[in-house]
Amino acid sequence: MPAGPVPHAGVPGGTWVLLCGDLASSPAGIDPQAVARRLAAYMPSASVQVVPDLCTRTERTARHLTGRGSAAVLGLCRPMTSLAPLQAAMRRAGLDPLGVEIVALGLLARAVPASLAVERAVILTAAAAARVEAFSGSRPQHLRPVLPPAVSRRSLFALSWLEYQVVPAARADRCRADAGCALCVLACPHQALEATGGEIRLLKLRCTSCAVCVTACPHDAMEFPGFTAAEMDARTRALLDPLISPLQPRAILLSCAGSPALPALAGGIHPIPASWLPLEVPCAEMVPARWLLAFLARGAAAVGVVPCPNGCRTGGPGRIEGRVAFCRQLLARMGESEPRILTLPAEPAALARVLRQPLPGPGPGDPALPGAFAAGAAAQLLQHLARAYDAETVAVSHPFSPFGVLDVRDGCTLCGACAAVCPTGALALQRDEDEILIVDPARCVACGQCLPACPEPDVLHLGQVADLGRLAAGRTEVRRSRQRRCAACGAPIAPETMLQRIGVLLGDQHARARDVIARYCQDCRAASMSPI
């Protein structure tokens, strides 16, 4: 019987899910009608259809969507060799080419029992649909034309042989470059970002689309369509939602988009076990420790990361391993006895052996936990896990901790230099009758920019520590001093601590100047000093 539309409750302008009718006859042997019925029941707002021969006519998808939807998921038998024809057709139809996600269901289901193949197909397709529903659109700054790995004869004749690669772009309404933040610039391994005139500018020819800058930004200002905080949040919620499938336990398998490891497993003699849900990211180096913990906090049984392949220009020595080691040490201190976060081998046979090991049960998480992938959510994630493990006083010092602990020792004059250069707002100077230095441990990323800014020796001490007690305490006053006021006009002069320090530096040799500075504001000081 030819494949045809499946009844659904789709709405015009919403998300469309198109499944290739050839999935049943492909080596995967997935029944697309069964997948479509399950998806339509789970996502009543989406439009789900089985389309005959979709894999060989994907460029017609844009015409199919015109006037019907702005986002789509294509469940295909195999990956597309080039996105150029589809992207060109989407642009001609006035649709955003980044609003389409392709899931190679046939490749991912090979050598997996049919029932499990359907379950994984439903989960992965629903996750892709959730992602495109959360997609807010792209801007020209997000696109870079590149030559695809293969160009068909039809594409050459149709002049649609260029495809578009996603690159990051800074959102002006969130970026704090005007306040001196340049953490994305410092994190970029290819020197593809520069801070100019209070703005972040991307040098597209240097960018490799690794997205390391995206997770390095503490303000969610670097946008990379497909992997924004909102899209990751929506995708992960669906990946781990127990309502969509009885498949348990579920684990997240992270790898670079260009890594050969997963295609080798999916298309070879070592299938990916059904419980491992593959999630390709622009580069494994972009995955921070807070993402690894977010998957667990959402209920994943385990999280595995395949490091960048040899020769990757982005990969740094031991960074992935260091982040995994921090997470494992933190969880162990909380009382977790099973290794839930893993660094996986890139060699297919070795990777297959690790993936076949029994998984622990579902993690102590909540799939509906809100905002788990936002830059500022790390503290809430740790506190959520701490409550789940009943371990709310844990402190872990580790060179790959995403948090810093700043100690302000005696000698601080409350000059505010540290707060002025803090790129995350972890330090703030509050002025009223008193001068108060506030530290917010949830915002400290241990960047260290405050240390050289402090004019006093041995006052600021920074450690890379995840301290759950301090995180739970929130914003804390660390130094306070009375604000001295001018004897002539009553205007504020400076904190007592600063005037005491100035007095020590001037000494008795400049006693007159010391006394005038301590009594008068800058405007009244000249008149007071004139007889000298």
QUIRACOR-V474375 format. One record per pair of residues at least 4 apart in sequence whose ideal C-beta (glycine too) atoms are under 6 Angstrom apart, sorted by the first residue. I is the first residue (numbers start at 0). GAP is how many residues later the second one is. Records with the same first field share a line. If there is no record, write none. Layout:
I = GAP / GAP
//
This chain:
2 = 18 / 47 / 49
4 = 44
5 = 30 / 42 / 44
7 = 32 / 39 / 40
8 = 35
9 = 36 / 37
10 = 34
11 = 56
13 = 31 / 55
14 = 31 / 56 / 114 / 117 / 118
15 = 31 / 49 / 53 / 56
16 = 22 / 29 / 31 / 56 / 112
17 = 31 / 33 / 36 / 56
18 = 13 / 17 / 31 / 56
19 = 34 / 35 / 56 / 57
20 = 11 / 29 / 31
21 = 4 / 55
22 = 7 / 9 / 54 / 83
23 = 7
25 = 51 / 80
26 = 83
27 = 78 / 81 / 82
28 = 85
29 = 79 / 87 / 91
31 = 4 / 18
33 = 84
34 = 83 / 86 / 87
35 = 12 / 14
37 = 84
38 = 4 / 9
39 = 8
41 = 84 / 202
42 = 86
45 = 83
52 = 4
54 = 21 / 22
57 = 28
58 = 26 / 27 / 30
61 = 27 / 28 / 31 / 33
64 = 4 / 7
65 = 27
69 = 29
70 = 28 / 61 / 64
71 = 28
72 = 28 / 52 / 55 / 56
73 = 28
74 = 28 / 30 / 50
75 = 28
76 = 29
77 = 26 / 28 / 29
78 = 25
79 = 22
80 = 69
81 = 66 / 68
82 = 4 / 80
83 = 64 / 71 / 76 / 77 / 78 / 79
84 = 70 / 75
86 = 10 / 76 / 77
87 = 72
89 = 5 / 7
95 = 41 / 42
97 = 40 / 127
98 = 33 / 36
100 = 27 / 31
102 = 21 / 22 / 25
103 = 4
104 = 4 / 16
106 = 159 / 160
107 = 158
108 = 8
110 = 160
111 = 4 / 5 / 159 / 162
115 = 158
118 = 126 / 128
119 = 154
120 = 4
121 = 123
122 = 121 / 122
125 = 112 / 118
126 = 108 / 111 / 112
129 = 104 / 105 / 108
130 = 100 / 103 / 104
133 = 96 / 97 / 100
137 = 4 / 87
140 = 28
141 = 24 / 27 / 83
142 = 21
143 = 21 / 23 / 60
144 = 17 / 19
145 = 19
147 = 15
150 = 4 / 10
154 = 5 / 6
155 = 5
164 = 44
165 = 43 / 59
166 = 37 / 40 / 42
167 = 45 / 46 / 54 / 56
168 = 54
169 = 5 / 30 / 51 / 52
170 = 50 / 52
173 = 45 / 47
174 = 25 / 46
175 = 5 / 43
176 = 4 / 18 / 21 / 22 / 23
177 = 20
179 = 241
180 = 242
181 = 13
182 = 33 / 240
183 = 9 / 29 / 32 / 33 / 38
184 = 8 / 10
186 = 25 / 26 / 29
187 = 4 / 5 / 25
188 = 125
189 = 16 / 18
191 = 11 / 14 / 15
192 = 7 / 9
193 = 7
194 = 5
195 = 5
201 = 5
208 = 73
209 = 72 / 73 / 104
210 = 13 / 71 / 75
211 = 73 / 74
212 = 9
213 = 8 / 10
214 = 71 / 73
216 = 4 / 5
217 = 157 / 206 / 227
219 = 9 / 155
222 = 5
226 = 5
228 = 144 / 145
231 = 141
232 = 140
235 = 62
236 = 130
238 = 38
239 = 10 / 58 / 59 / 60 / 127
240 = 126
248 = 26 / 52 / 110 / 112 / 113
249 = 25 / 27
250 = 24 / 25 / 49 / 50 / 51 / 108
251 = 25 / 27 / 43 / 48 / 51
252 = 23 / 25 / 51
253 = 25 / 27 / 33 / 51
254 = 4 / 6 / 7 / 25 / 51
255 = 27 / 28 / 52
256 = 23 / 25
258 = 47 / 50
259 = 4
260 = 45 / 85 / 90
261 = 4 / 16
262 = 4
263 = 4 / 84
264 = 5 / 7 / 83 / 87
269 = 78 / 82
271 = 4
272 = 82
274 = 84
275 = 79
280 = 5
281 = 4
282 = 31
283 = 21 / 23 / 24 / 36
284 = 29 / 30
286 = 4
288 = 34 / 37 / 38 / 113
289 = 88 / 112
291 = 11 / 35 / 49
292 = 4 / 34 / 88
293 = 78 / 79 / 87
294 = 5 / 8
295 = 4 / 67 / 69
296 = 68 / 72 / 75 / 84 / 87 / 88
297 = 67 / 69 / 71 / 74
298 = 63 / 64 / 66 / 68
299 = 63
300 = 58 / 59 / 61 / 62
301 = 38 / 57
302 = 38
303 = 38 / 40
304 = 15 / 38
305 = 38 / 40
306 = 13
307 = 4 / 7
308 = 37
317 = 4
320 = 22
321 = 78
322 = 77
323 = 17 / 19
325 = 72 / 74 / 75
326 = 14
327 = 13
328 = 67
329 = 66
330 = 5
331 = 4
332 = 61 / 63
333 = 55 / 57 / 60
334 = 54 / 56
337 = 22
343 = 7 / 10
344 = 5 / 6
363 = 24
370 = 6
371 = 5
376 = 4
377 = 24
378 = 63 / 92
385 = 5 / 6 / 82
391 = 76
392 = 76
393 = 74
394 = 70 / 72
395 = 70
396 = 68
398 = 65
400 = 63 / 64 / 65
402 = 63
403 = 40 / 42 / 58 / 60
404 = 58 / 60 / 62
405 = 33 / 38 / 56
406 = 54
407 = 4 / 70 / 71
408 = 50
410 = 45 / 48
411 = 47 / 67
412 = 84 / 85 / 88
413 = 21 / 23 / 65 / 67 / 81 / 83
415 = 4 / 13
416 = 36
417 = 9 / 32 / 35 / 36
418 = 8 / 9 / 10
420 = 28 / 32
421 = 4 / 5 / 28
423 = 19 / 21
424 = 18
425 = 14 / 17 / 18
427 = 10
428 = 8
429 = 6 / 8
430 = 4
432 = 50
433 = 46 / 48 / 49
434 = 46 / 48 / 60
435 = 41 / 44
436 = 41 / 42
437 = 37 / 39
438 = 37 / 39
439 = 35
440 = 29 / 30
441 = 29
445 = 18
447 = 14
449 = 10
450 = 9
453 = 5 / 6
480 = 14 / 15 / 16
481 = 14
482 = 9 / 12
483 = 9 / 12 / 15
484 = 5 / 7
485 = 4 / 5 / 7 / 34 / 35 / 38
486 = 32
487 = 32 / 36
488 = 35
490 = 30
492 = 28
493 = 4 / 5
498 = 19
502 = 11
505 = 4 / 8
509 = 4
511 = 20
515 = 4 / 9 / 12 / 13
519 = 4 / 5 / 8
524 = 4
//
